[in-house]
Amino acid sequence: MKLYALNGTCSLAPHILLQLSGQPFEIQFLDRSKGEHKAPEYLVINPRGKVPALQDGGAVILENVAIQYYLATRFASLELAPTELQERSRWLGYLSWFSSSVHPSFRRFRRPELHSPVESQWPAISETGKTEFLSALGEVDARLSGRSWLLGDSFSTADAYAHVFNLWARQMGFAIDHLSDLRRHGRAMMEMPAVQAAFRCEDLPLAVFD
Ligand SMILES: N[C@@H](CCC(=O)N[C@@H](CS)C(=O)NCC(=O)O)C(=O)O
């Protein structure tokens, strides 16, 4: 299996899952500064010029949600996702919310210029994105209240996905110290050797959740 990734981006979520699998895998980090994710060789893999992309034999799986679904199913014995219908639907609900709302809000914050050609609008777009992103983190914190993981007692791929947003918020220096359940969740994630391995491999700060 081969994962295409950009350091410290949303491809960290499937990277954590591959580390957790204990199975051999390859990871190719694309160099954003050289535009490798938009180069013709990569556009053959993902014509959208985005990461993550997962190659398994002849198959290429695109989109974080689909890749997490694939890995959870491929490594079913690791129980990275619930199998009971209602719990499985709740799990998919988290992935779908993260992918369709939470991630795009952070993108608006970071890249407002992609959302309007009118430069004077960029600060407002960025601010709105940040507000929505922080509101989502507040909801994650509230849903974690009294629980180890997003779905309760069992870890799922949704926790790896949430950890990426938690990391981004901390790297941006957002004021989220009051979100104590999110902090606890971040620390629990960092105690997992697979998460530490992924952070080391991507040269990410391990102490950011201390
Ligand atoms: N909907 C896609 C979004 C992927 C995405 O936006 N990836 C970012 C990294 S977090 C990326 O590849 N950015 C490079 C670019 O847009 O130029 C998914 O969930 O997989």
The ligand as a Tripos MOL2 file, in Angstrom:
@<TRIPOS>MOLECULE
LIG
   20    19     1     0     0
SMALL
NO_CHARGES

@<TRIPOS>ATOM
      1 N1        -11.9570   16.5300    0.0550 N.3       1 LIG1
      2 C1        -10.5590   16.1620    0.0960 C.3       1 LIG1
      3 C2         -9.7610   17.3980    0.4950 C.3       1 LIG1
      4 C3         -8.2940   17.1220    0.4310 C.3       1 LIG1
      5 C4         -7.4690   18.3950    0.6440 C.2       1 LIG1
      6 O1         -7.9470   19.5320    0.5770 O.2       1 LIG1
      7 N2         -6.1940   18.1580    0.8890 N.am      1 LIG1
      8 C5         -5.2780   19.2590    1.0560 C.3       1 LIG1
      9 C6         -4.3490   18.9800    2.2290 C.3       1 LIG1
     10 S1         -5.2060   19.0760    3.7730 S.3       1 LIG1
     11 C7         -4.4600   19.4130   -0.2090 C.2       1 LIG1
     12 O2         -4.1850   18.4490   -0.8820 O.2       1 LIG1
     13 N3         -4.0840   20.6500   -0.5110 N.am      1 LIG1
     14 C8         -3.2970   20.9470   -1.6530 C.3       1 LIG1
     15 C9         -3.9730   21.9330   -2.5500 C.2       1 LIG1
     16 O3         -5.1910   22.0960   -2.4550 O.co2     1 LIG1
     17 O4         -3.2880   22.5280   -3.3600 O.co2     1 LIG1
     18 C10       -10.3670   15.0430    1.1040 C.2       1 LIG1
     19 O5        -11.0350   15.0430    2.1170 O.co2     1 LIG1
     20 O6         -9.5310   14.1390    0.8440 O.co2     1 LIG1
@<TRIPOS>BOND
     1     1     2 1
     2     2     3 1
     3     2    18 1
     4     3     4 1
     5     4     5 1
     6     5     6 2
     7     5     7 1
     8     7     8 1
     9     8     9 1
    10     8    11 1
    11     9    10 1
    12    11    12 2
    13    11    13 1
    14    13    14 1
    15    14    15 1
    16    15    16 2
    17    15    17 1
    18    18    19 2
    19    18    20 1
@<TRIPOS>SUBSTRUCTURE
     1 LIG1         1 GROUP 0 **** ****
